[in-house]
Amino acid sequence: MANFNKTKSNFLKVKCIDCGNQQIIFDHAASNVQCIICGKTLVKPKGGKSEIVAQIIEVLD
């Protein structure tokens, strides 16, 4: 039987490499996501799972 509770996408808590700010992002983002403090790009869309440029701290369920 298939497990329908398991998703392929997740929210992630990430840390900006430049300023250390932590924020929550979606790992299948459709557009660039910047740090809300310094403006550095944290996520780049790739037509599916995004390229995460920040440090991943935690995968949120």
C-alpha positions in Angstrom: 0.0 0.0 0.0 1.3 3.5 -0.9 2.1 5.9 1.9 0.3 9.1 0.9 1.6 11.1 4.0 5.1 11.2 2.6 5.8 14.3 0.4 8.7 14.9 -2.0 9.0 18.5 -1.0 9.9 20.0 2.4 10.3 23.3 4.2 13.9 23.9 5.4 15.4 26.1 8.1 18.5 27.5 6.5 21.3 29.8 7.6 22.7 32.6 5.3 26.4 32.0 4.7 27.1 35.8 4.6 25.3 37.2 7.7 24.2 34.2 9.7 20.4 35.0 9.5 18.1 31.9 9.8 14.9 31.7 7.8 12.5 29.0 6.5 12.4 28.3 2.8 10.6 25.8 0.5 12.9 23.4 -1.3 10.9 23.5 -4.5 10.9 27.3 -4.9 9.7 28.7 -8.2 11.8 31.9 -7.9 15.0 33.1 -6.3 14.8 33.5 -2.5 17.0 36.1 -0.9 18.1 36.6 2.7 15.7 39.1 4.3 18.7 40.7 6.1 21.5 41.0 3.6 19.9 40.1 0.3 22.2 37.2 -0.6 20.5 34.5 -2.8 19.7 31.5 -0.6 17.7 29.4 -3.2 17.8 29.2 -7.0 15.0 27.5 -8.9 15.9 24.5 -11.1 12.5 23.4 -12.5 11.8 21.0 -9.6 13.9 20.7 -6.5 15.8 24.0 -6.0 19.5 24.6 -5.6 20.1 25.5 -2.0 23.0 27.9 -1.6 22.6 28.4 2.2 23.6 26.1 5.0 20.7 23.7 5.8 20.1 23.6 9.5 16.9 21.5 9.8 14.3 19.8 7.6 10.8 20.7 8.9 8.0 18.2 8.9 
